[in-house]
Amino acid sequence: MAAFGTVFMPQMTLATFENSNWSSPELVSSDSIQLHPGAHVLHYASTCFEGLKAFRHENGSINLFRMDRNIERMQQSSQLLSLPAFDASFLQKMITDVVKHFHNDVPKPPGSMYIRPTHIGTESAIGKAASPTSSSMLYVLLSPVGDYFASGDQTLRLLLEEDGSRCAAHMGMVKSGGNYASALQPILQARASVNADQVLFCPNGDVQETGAANFLLIDGNEIITKALDSSFLHGVTRDSILTIARDMGMTVSERELSVDELLERAAKPESEAALSGTAAVLAPVGTLIHKGKEIPVGDASPGKTTLKLRKALNDIQWGKAEDKHGWLTQI
Ligand SMILES: Cc1ncc(COP(=O)(O)O)c(C=O)c1O
């Protein structure tokens, strides 16, 4: 199976913003864009994106998961990056049009169609380091993806990073390329030095998130994760898992979590930890690495509650359980 996100549908929907107006979205070839080498995005990183999925149900229908949330987040990212604004209905139509066009290509579960809306600043003006782009391009790329857990449910090893941050504190809630670039060196170093899969960024002891997923700690009937603030990405999966956990009668604590508390709780035999995100849904964490020591989380195997929560979310996405929160949009 091809690596996640390396296969694309041959066409995408695209709209451009010029002279204060959005063009009508069009279906164009996925490799058709042209950018001036002086484009704002290439120099001053005026770019944001989203990631959501469409699922094929047994009756053949195609269903988008929580599209409204991703659109809202993209509007917020665009605003915080001073990129041109767009209406939610505008992007919603671009997403549904392209998914409808390729509905025959949406894989069956456990696969899905990963949807990547992207917004970039296109004005060719290298003197605009401190000014917004006046033109931009919005497009929606599709990538059919397979089973994230095809190689089995291995648990992840996370290095706790207390000195550095994933990105600038006020940029965490923006889904922008620069944040991923700034996290890359710490991640590569963690892989090389302690064979970690990911870095859990905990600046000054504040447990935040990894490079591309939110972090959840499960201690018995309680699920603990950092309360929303501007320092980290407000994951749609995080919100969905917390809602499902509440529905199951679990106590959900959205609050500050310190490294000290995390390590203390992780040592309990029943503790679990997981990463949440659109790609992996909920991936079990088995080991925390802190100051040269390896600390197993609970018994270091995939947690029972983690797997139960993941299945509950997958069942809704795959049309096997009631969608009682109205998270799916059938197209
Ligand atoms: C930095 C970061 N945090 C969290 C998430 C999880 O967000 P979501 O559940 O909306 O995919 C992602 C995934 O896209 C991410 O890149």
The ligand as an ORCA input file, in Angstrom:
! r2SCAN-3c Opt
* xyz 0 1
  C      -0.615     19.757     15.194
  C      -1.838     18.935     15.150
  N      -2.535     18.743     16.287
  C      -3.666     18.030     16.310
  C      -4.164     17.448     15.159
  C      -5.441     16.689     15.206
  O      -6.465     17.423     14.611
  P      -7.715     16.716     13.935
  O      -8.263     15.790     14.963
  O      -8.649     17.831     13.629
  O      -7.222     16.002     12.746
  C      -3.472     17.594     13.958
  C      -3.954     16.915     12.774
  O      -4.219     17.368     11.782
  C      -2.294     18.372     13.939
  O      -1.604     18.550     12.805
*
